[in-house]
């Protein structure tokens, strides 16, 4: 290999890796609206169907919204994410946080197209998916989305 090719490879690979890393970082934790969310068609139709698809009872879902977190037992960021989402859910009336362990549920991971953990779905009161977050969520964006969804910035006391 001549020195020019080595220079191109030596400078090009780190530059490409840096750009890819920055793109990945910008996309992680971002709230994507339902228009770009892939969910099973039968789970998006009704609350009872969504609850059944997730393996949840209707009583497990919130009256205003539900934060459904997909985790695995090997996920290092999942416990902190669960704690943070639990605090966010507790601060709003009618919002619940539900954590689903995918360690032994590959069927759910395939059905909901989960490619990384944590992955969070934000469900409306009727159980339809309104947003999806891949990676550790940005809490300010979650709060903004919840306030838009439930129609009030009112925080439970």
VOPAGU-2260 file (C-alpha; in pm, 1 decimal, decimal comma):
REM VOPAGU-2260
SITE   aa  ch    i         X         Y         Z
SITE  UNK   A    0       0,0       0,0       0,0
SITE  UNK   A    1     144,0     334,6     -93,5
SITE  UNK   A    2     154,2     623,9     152,8
SITE  UNK   A    3    -138,9     810,6      -9,4
SITE  UNK   A    4    -375,6     516,1      28,1
SITE  UNK   A    5    -257,2     464,5     385,8
SITE  UNK   A    6    -320,6     832,2     460,7
SITE  UNK   A    7    -671,5     815,2     313,0
SITE  UNK   A    8    -753,5     502,7     513,6
SITE  UNK   A    9    -589,6     641,8     827,2
SITE  UNK   A   10    -791,7     964,0     813,7
SITE  UNK   A   11   -1106,3     831,6     646,4
SITE  UNK   A   12   -1194,5     547,3     882,7
SITE  UNK   A   13   -1187,4     758,2    1201,6
SITE  UNK   A   14   -1388,1    1030,3    1025,5
SITE  UNK   A   15   -1652,8     781,0     912,2
SITE  UNK   A   16   -1664,3     620,4    1257,4
SITE  UNK   A   17   -1705,6     962,7    1419,3
SITE  UNK   A   18   -1991,5    1059,6    1188,5
SITE  UNK   A   19   -2168,4     726,5    1244,5
SITE  UNK   A   20   -2123,4     761,0    1621,2
SITE  UNK   A   21   -2268,3    1111,5    1621,0
SITE  UNK   A   22   -2567,4    1000,3    1413,4
SITE  UNK   A   23   -2629,5     704,9    1647,0
SITE  UNK   A   24   -2601,6     929,5    1953,0
SITE  UNK   A   25   -2845,2    1183,7    1806,7
SITE  UNK   A   26   -3103,7     911,7    1737,0
SITE  UNK   A   27   -3077,4     732,2    2072,0
SITE  UNK   A   28   -3337,7     833,7    2328,6
SITE  UNK   A   29   -3533,8    1047,2    2084,3
SITE  UNK   A   30   -3914,1    1027,7    2087,6
SITE  UNK   A   31   -4045,0     914,1    1749,4
SITE  UNK   A   32   -4411,7     979,7    1678,9
SITE  UNK   A   33   -4650,6     700,3    1586,2
SITE  UNK   A   34   -4620,9     779,0    1214,5
SITE  UNK   A   35   -4270,0     632,3    1220,4
SITE  UNK   A   36   -4342,8     358,5    1473,8
SITE  UNK   A   37   -4373,7      -4,3    1370,3
SITE  UNK   A   38   -4613,0    -195,3    1594,8
SITE  UNK   A   39   -4815,5    -508,2    1539,5
SITE  UNK   A   40   -5139,9    -426,3    1360,3
SITE  UNK   A   41   -5357,0    -617,6    1604,2
SITE  UNK   A   42   -5198,7    -439,4    1902,0
SITE  UNK   A   43   -5278,8     -93,9    1767,3
SITE  UNK   A   44   -5652,4    -150,1    1728,0
SITE  UNK   A   45   -5791,5    -161,7    2082,3
SITE  UNK   A   46   -5693,2    -145,6    2446,9
SITE  UNK   A   47   -5776,7    -508,8    2519,3
SITE  UNK   A   48   -5587,9    -629,6    2211,0
SITE  UNK   A   49   -5285,3    -418,3    2303,1
SITE  UNK   A   50   -5291,7    -547,2    2658,3
SITE  UNK   A   51   -5318,8    -903,7    2530,9
SITE  UNK   A   52   -5033,7    -854,6    2282,5
SITE  UNK   A   53   -4813,2    -722,8    2563,3
SITE  UNK   A   54   -4930,1    -985,4    2811,3
SITE  UNK   A   55   -5087,6    -717,9    3033,9
SITE  UNK   A   56   -5429,6    -689,0    3193,9
SITE  UNK   A   57   -5635,2    -373,9    3135,5
SITE  UNK   A   58   -5574,3    -285,9    3501,5
SITE  UNK   A   59   -5199,5    -263,9    3430,0
SITE  UNK   A   60   -5249,4      22,6    3184,2
SITE  UNK   A   61   -5284,8     386,6    3288,1
SITE  UNK   A   62   -5609,7     582,6    3261,8
SITE  UNK   A   63   -5441,1     864,1    3064,6
SITE  UNK   A   64   -5124,2     704,2    2922,5
SITE  UNK   A   65   -4884,4     416,0    2977,8
SITE  UNK   A   66   -4506,1     404,6    2948,4
SITE  UNK   A   67   -4416,3      49,7    2843,0
SITE  UNK   A   68   -4045,5     -22,6    2886,2
SITE  UNK   A   69   -3890,4    -327,5    2722,4
SITE  UNK   A   70   -3585,3    -448,0    2917,6
SITE  UNK   A   71   -3359,3    -748,4    2956,2
SITE  UNK   A   72   -3178,0    -875,3    3261,1
SITE  UNK   A   73   -2844,0    -803,0    3090,6
SITE  UNK   A   74   -2924,5    -439,2    3007,3
SITE  UNK   A   75   -2700,3    -205,1    3206,8
SITE  UNK   A   76   -2912,7     106,7    3146,3
SITE  UNK   A   77   -3252,3     -54,6    3210,5
SITE  UNK   A   78   -3265,4     -24,2    3594,1
SITE  UNK   A   79   -3189,6     348,8    3582,9
SITE  UNK   A   80   -3437,0     395,6    3297,6
SITE  UNK   A   81   -3705,6     207,1    3492,2
SITE  UNK   A   82   -3646,0     426,5    3796,0
SITE  UNK   A   83   -3663,7     746,9    3590,3
SITE  UNK   A   84   -3973,7     644,3    3393,8
SITE  UNK   A   85   -4140,5     535,9    3718,2
SITE  UNK   A   86   -4078,1     881,9    3863,0
SITE  UNK   A   87   -4213,0    1049,3    3549,0
SITE  UNK   A   88   -4526,1     830,7    3553,4
SITE  UNK   A   89   -4583,9     898,0    3923,7
SITE  UNK   A   90   -4571,8    1272,0    3863,7
SITE  UNK   A   91   -4875,8    1266,2    3628,8
SITE  UNK   A   92   -5232,3    1165,7    3713,1
SITE  UNK   A   93   -5340,7     855,8    3521,1
SITE  UNK   A   94   -4997,2     766,4    3381,7
SITE  UNK   A   95   -4843,6     427,4    3459,8
SITE  UNK   A   96   -4504,6     273,0    3393,9
SITE  UNK   A   97   -4491,0     -95,7    3303,4
SITE  UNK   A   98   -4165,5    -285,2    3254,1
SITE  UNK   A   99   -4160,6    -597,3    3037,4
SITE  UNK   A  100   -3859,2    -828,7    3057,0
SITE  UNK   A  101   -3771,9    -960,2    2711,2
SITE  UNK   A  102   -3494,1   -1192,0    2829,2
SITE  UNK   A  103   -3707,6   -1500,2    2768,5
SITE  UNK   A  104   -3970,4   -1337,0    2542,8
SITE  UNK   A  105   -3811,6   -1323,3    2198,4
SITE  UNK   A  106   -4163,1   -1342,4    2052,5
SITE  UNK   A  107   -4248,5    -999,9    2198,1
SITE  UNK   A  108   -3915,9    -856,6    2084,3
SITE  UNK   A  109   -3991,1    -970,0    1728,5
SITE  UNK   A  110   -4354,2    -865,2    1740,1
SITE  UNK   A  111   -4275,6    -510,9    1859,1
SITE  UNK   A  112   -3952,0    -481,6    1656,1
SITE  UNK   A  113   -3733,0    -426,3    1963,0
SITE  UNK   A  114   -3370,1    -412,2    1851,6
SITE  UNK   A  115   -3219,0    -255,5    2164,2
SITE  UNK   A  116   -3300,3    -224,1    2530,7
SITE  UNK   A  117   -3428,8     -18,4    2683,4
SITE  UNK   A  118   -3701,4      54,4    2429,7
SITE  UNK   A  119   -4006,8     246,4    2547,5
SITE  UNK   A  120   -4352,4     273,4    2394,0
SITE  UNK   A  121   -4588,2     552,7    2496,5
SITE  UNK   A  122   -4948,0     434,3    2477,1
SITE  UNK   A  123   -5263,6     644,7    2471,9
SITE  UNK   A  124   -5545,6     572,2    2717,1
SITE  UNK   A  125   -5703,1     338,1    2459,4
SITE  UNK   A  126   -5380,0     138,3    2436,2
SITE  UNK   A  127   -5267,2     251,2    2091,7
SITE  UNK   A  128   -4903,2     338,6    2044,4
SITE  UNK   A  129   -4838,0     708,8    2006,4
SITE  UNK   A  130   -4456,7     713,3    2032,1
SITE  UNK   A  131   -4148,5     494,9    2054,9
SITE  UNK   A  132   -3810,5     562,2    2212,6
SITE  UNK   A  133   -3504,3     351,0    2135,0
SITE  UNK   A  134   -3237,7     361,2    2404,7
SITE  UNK   A  135   -3238,5     552,9    2730,1
SITE  UNK   A  136   -3511,8     816,5    2691,4
SITE  UNK   A  137   -3461,0    1189,2    2713,1
SITE  UNK   A  138   -3689,3    1268,9    3005,4
SITE  UNK   A  139   -3771,3    1623,3    2894,7
SITE  UNK   A  140   -3896,7    1485,8    2563,4
SITE  UNK   A  141   -4102,5    1219,1    2742,5
SITE  UNK   A  142   -4262,8    1484,8    2965,0
SITE  UNK   A  143   -4336,7    1707,7    2665,7
SITE  UNK   A  144   -4496,1    1418,2    2478,9
SITE  UNK   A  145   -4704,7    1318,2    2782,2
SITE  UNK   A  146   -4824,7    1674,9    2833,1
SITE  UNK   A  147   -4928,2    1692,9    2468,2
SITE  UNK   A  148   -5094,7    1352,2    2489,9
SITE  UNK   A  149   -5294,3    1404,1    2808,4
SITE  UNK   A  150   -5367,0    1766,7    2728,1
SITE  UNK   A  151   -5234,1    1914,7    3047,8
SITE  UNK   A  152   -4899,2    2004,6    3197,3
SITE  UNK   A  153   -5057,2    1941,2    3538,7
SITE  UNK   A  154   -4828,7    1735,1    3756,0
SITE  UNK   A  155   -4976,6    1515,0    4028,0
SITE  UNK   A  156   -4898,3    1621,2    4381,5
